[in-house]
């Protein structure tokens, strides 16, 4: 019986993008089911008291180097966006609609490509609407979701549920109750999926 991998992502995390480049091969090897959770990272930091790396210059400098190392190791394209860090709340709201339509994985891939490869403004409603249309979603519904109070409550609820589960940063993965934080923990995630 296939195990389920819960994935907690934010579009504003380059490490989430790096992890996502590895997920298709991991799924192929483990035959796991995926359950994505898009969260507003700033909201999560607020809930958990985590100030985030941008507030500590030496940590931010190291993280940039770490991103470059992982990019080379995975042999993937990653262009640090000119709008970094990005307000990930609009894309998280759009992701709620994509999830309800059964297109969340496609949406995540398309938004991450737009941001980390093509340097598009993924906080812009028109950009998100166009991305949605390209993967077969109704772009107008996506644009409407970005400022819909009901959808934004769902965005907050995702962050609250993540914090209650012990998530303090992204990417975070769960196999059952076992939590793994960081794209560099995918080796342990895979081992847990194969147990």
N, C-alpha and C positions, 0 to 999 in steps of 0.2 A: 504494500500500500504506500502510495506516494506521501511524503511529508509536505507540510506547508511552511513556506518561508515568508515571514512577515518582514516587510521592508519599510523603514521610516526614512523618507527623503525630504529634502528641501531643494528647490531649484537654485537657491543662492549658495549651495555648497559645491565647490569643485570636486570634493571627495565623493559626493553622491554621484556626480557625473562619471568620475573614474570608475566607481563601483558598477554603475549601470553598463559601462562598456564590457564588463566581465560577466554580467548576469546571463545573457543568452547561452554562453558555453557552460556555465554552471548548471543551468536548467537542463541542458542536453545531457550532461554527465550524471545528474542526480534524479532527473525526472520529477522534480519537486513542483508543487503548485505555488504560485506567487500571490501574495496579498499586500498590495502597496498602500501606504499611508502617506499622503502629502501633507506636510505640516508647515505652518508659518514659523520659521526658525526664530525670528525675533520674539514671537509670543512664547515659544518654548523656553528661550533663555530667560525671559521675564518670569515665567512660572517656576523655573528651577533655580533661579539666582545665579545662572551662568552668564558672565559678562561677555562671552564670545571673544575670539582671538583678535579682533580689530582694535580692542582697547589696550592691548599690550604690544607695543611696537616690536620688541624682540621676538615675540611669539609669531606675530604676523610675518616678519621677515623669514623666520624658519619655515612657516607653513608654505610660503611661496616657493622656497627651495624644495620642500617635500613634494609639492604638487608637480614640479618639474621632474623630480626623480621618478615619481610614479607614472607620469606621462611617458617617459622614456622606457621604463620597465614594461609597461603594458603595450608600448608601441602604438599609441593612439594620438589623434589630433586633439589638442586642447589649446585654444587661444584665450588667454585671460581676457575676459570682457572689459571693455572700456567703462562700463557701468557696473563696477564691482565695489562693494557688495550691492546686490539688487534687492529691491522690495519684492519679496517672493509671494506676498499676499494675493495679488491679482491672479497669478498663475496657479496658486493653490486653490482659489475659488473656481477657476476654470477647470481644474483637475477634478473637482467634485462632480461637475456635470459630465466630464469625460468618463469618470468611473461609473456613473449611473447609466451611461450609454454603452458600457462594455468596451471602451476604447482607451482606458487609462494608460496601459503600457505603451500603446502607440503615441499617445499624447506626451507622455514623459520623454520618450525618445526624441520626438519632434521638437519639443520645447528645449531640451538640453542641447540638441544640435543647433537650434536657432541661437542659443545664448553662448555656448562654449566653442562653437566652430564659426558661426556666421556673425557673432557680435550684435545680435538684434536686441531691441529693448523689450524684454518679455514682461515688463510691467505695463506695457502699452496695450490697451484693449483691442485696437485694430490689428496689431501684430498677433495677439493671441487668437483673434477671430479668424485671421487668415491661416494660421497654423491649424486650427480646428477644421476649417474647410478642406485643407489639403489631406487630412486623414479621414474625411467622410463625416465630420460632425457639422452641425448647424452653427455657423460662425456667429449669427445673431444671438443665439442662446448662450454661447460662451461669453460674448460681450455683456449681455444682460446680467449674467451671474456675478461678474466682477464687483458690482455695487449692490447686489441683492442682499438685504439684511439677513434673510433666512439662510442663504448660502454662506455668508460670512460667519454666522453663528456656527454652522457646521465646520468651517475652517478652525474656529476657536475650539470647538469640541474635539477635533482631531488632536490639537496641541495639548489640550487638557488630558485627554485619554493617554496620550504618549507619555506625558509627565508622570501620570499615575502609574504607568507601567515601568517607570524607571529610566525612560529615555531622557537624555540631557544634551544630546548633539546628534548630528547626522553625518554619514549614514549609520543607522542602527538596524540590526537584524535580530530576529527572534526565530529560533527553532524550538517550538514548544515554549517552555519558560526560560530557556537559556538565551541570554542576551549577548550580542557581540557588537562592539562599536568600532566603526572605521573600515574603510575599504581594505586595509591591511589585515583584517580579521576574516576575510573571505575563505582562507584556507581552513579555519576552524569551523566556519559555517558549513562548508562542504563536508567536512568530516562528520559533523553532527547530522547532516541530511542523509549520510550514507550509513549511519549506525542502525 
